[in-house]
Amino acid sequence: MLVGLVALSVRTLWCTSPERVVLAGDTMGTTWGVTLNAPGLPRAAPAELREAIDLRLAAINAAMSTWDPESELSRLNRSETTESVAVGAELARVLGLARQVSEASGGVFDVTVGPLVAAWGFGAGARIPGEGPSPEELVALRARVGWEKLEIDAGAATVRKAVPGVQADLSAIAKGHAVDEVARLLHEAGHQDFLVEIGGEVAARGERVGGGAWRVAIERPHPEGRAAHAVVELGDLAMATSGDYRDFYEAGGERLTHVVDPRIGRPVAHGLASVSVVHPRAALADAWATTLLVLGPEAGPEAAAQAGLGAYFIRRGEGGAFSACGTPGFPTRLDPAGAPVVGEVPCLAGAID
């Protein structure tokens, strides 16, 4: 989760000052916010922009929601055919992009993992938390999970299931895609300086009000309350964070999180609390943040370095303490007061200090 340093109230349709325009609303079961550095914006423009953003986000939700039973994705998930099915071009593009990350990560990123997530008590269609799948059920579920079981032809806008029960859940890439789309909408409307945020995923362009790069905080990975762990300055980049500290429960002395490793069919069990990734595209930052979190504190930094990703890893320590490291390409960190962070060391392959 990211904490924007520019306050965005979900109750505010829009507000303006001589230079700053703030728009906000609801989407995808969360909130969206846009801050524009836009001196001289016509009086009617904020309302028009907000309507355009709401319409664009509604279209994305109608295509990719797993909570809306009438969404395009939900209808695809209910289909039992193993023949190629025509889908909307946008859904096909996002499924194709997800497949690229699956291929690059060796299947660690897997949009078909939803049935396993639900079986462990999380997400759409979840069972009661604490009643995880039996070994026999886990075997049956894993037989219809696997990124290779969903064949995507983005050019033809078709999808084919290798087995009837395969389902797709785009919750680890759809918000990032929506951020990219809102940023594109703003750019096409002539705006050069803005910050977009949806459910914690952000994209920055140009300069903030007063000059300089937009400042965005990475949330401290603590389940109670919200506070900034570090601040980064984003220059024409997107940033996404994946963490295990908001959606979890304990059962039988075991901490179970919504982050499920598709390779073993179980929630991850390591000390990595959150991963933030920067990338020119928010959708890819979103997908890779989840991927690196699944990989954990040792394999995650190594995979990020191999993929050339700027990433920031926060690990739990003893007594509620945290340690952190960043790979090359991740922006310089500031403390919550805006001073440069000292004492952090770069991530090393195979280790996190």
Buried (B, 14 or more C-beta within 10 A) or exposed (E): BBBBBBEBEEEEBBEBEEBBBBBBBEBBBEBBBBBBBBEEBEEEBBEEBBEBBBEBBEBBBBBBBBEBEEBBBBEBBEBEEBEEBEBBEBBBBBBBBBBBBBEBBEBBBBBBBBBBBBBBBBBBBBEEBEEBBEEEEBEEBBEBBBBEBBBBBBEEBBBBBEEEBBBBBBBBBBBBBBBBBBBEBBEEBEBEBBBBBBBBBBBBBBBBBEEEBBBBBBBBBBEEEEEBBBBBBBBEBBBBBBBBBBBBBEEEEEEBBBBBBBBEBBBBBBBBBBBBBBBEBBBBBBBBBBBBBBBBBBBBBBBBBEBEBBBBBBBBEEEEEBBBBBBEBBBEBBEBEEEEBEEBEEBEEEEBE
